[in-house]
Amino acid sequence: MLEVENVLWTWRLEKLPAYNHIVLGERIADHRTQYLDFEGPISNNRGTVNRVRSGHYHWSMESADRVAILKFEKDLWKLNLGHENSIAKITSTIQ
C-alpha cells in the first residue's frame, strides 16, 4: 500500500519480491488510510493481511514510467507503474 492523496493505493502480490527478481502486483481498489496499520483476516474468507515491511517512499521518474522507491531498514523496493497503475513490476535490492 502507498498513501497517495489521502487514500491507499493497493496491490495484490502472489509472493514478496526477491532480490533482483521481478514480481508483478495487481492493482486492487484503493483503501481508506485507516487500513495502513491493519493486520488480520479479510471478511468473507478472502484471505489474511500481514504486514511484512513498513517505511517511506518517494516518486522517481524513469523515462515515461512512474516509479516509487520504497526504503526499508535493509532493502529498497522499486515499484514501476509504467504508463498505467493496474500492474506494477516490483524489484528488491539491498541498501
N, C-alpha and C positions, 0 to 999 in steps of 0.2 A: 504494500500500500504506500502511496505517496500522497502527502497532504498538498493539495493544489486548490487555491482559492476556496477554502472552507469546505471542501469535500475530499474524500479519499479515493484517488484513482486506484483501482484494484485489479490484480491479475491472478489467474489460477495457474499454478505450476504443477507439473507431474512429479518433478523432483527438484532439489536445490541445485543451483549452479555449482559445478565443479571447476577447479582451476583450469583456465584456458580451454574450456569446453562450453559450447553454446547450448543454452536451454531456452525453449520457447515458452512464453507466457501468454495465455489467452485473456484478453481484457474482459472483465465482467462488470456488472453495474457498479456505479460509484456508491460509496458508503458514507454514512454520516461520520463526522470526526470522533464521535463517542466510541466508535469501533476500533480506533487506533490501538487501544490497550486491551481489547477483548481477546480472551482465550477460552476455549471450551467447545461444546457441541453446537452444531448448527441445527436449527429446527427442521422437522420432517425428515430426520435421519439422513441429512445431506452431507455429513462429514463432521470434521473437527478442525478448529483453528488453533494452531500452535505458533507462538512467536519464536522465531529462530534467530532473528537479528533485529537490532534497533540502532538507529544512528541518524545521520544527517545526509542530505543530498544537495547537489546544485545542478543546474542545467548547463549543458555544453552543446555547442552546435558543431556538427561534423558534416560537411557538405550540406545537403538539404535535410539531413536527418536530425531529429530531436533526440538528444541523449541525456539521460540523467546519470550522474555519477554518485553512487551511494557509498559513503565512507563509514566503515565499521572499525572496531578495535584493531583487528589484524588483517583485514582484507578490504578490497574495493569491489563493488559490483558495477558493471556498466549496463544500463538498461537502454537499448537502442529501439526507439519507437518508429523509426523510418518515417514515411510520409503519412501513415495512419497510426492511430492509437490502439487498434484492435489486437495486434500481435506484437509482442516485444521479444527481442533477442537479448538474452541476459548472459553475460560472461563474468567470471570472477578472477581476480588476480590478487597476489599477496602484496601488501604495502611494503 
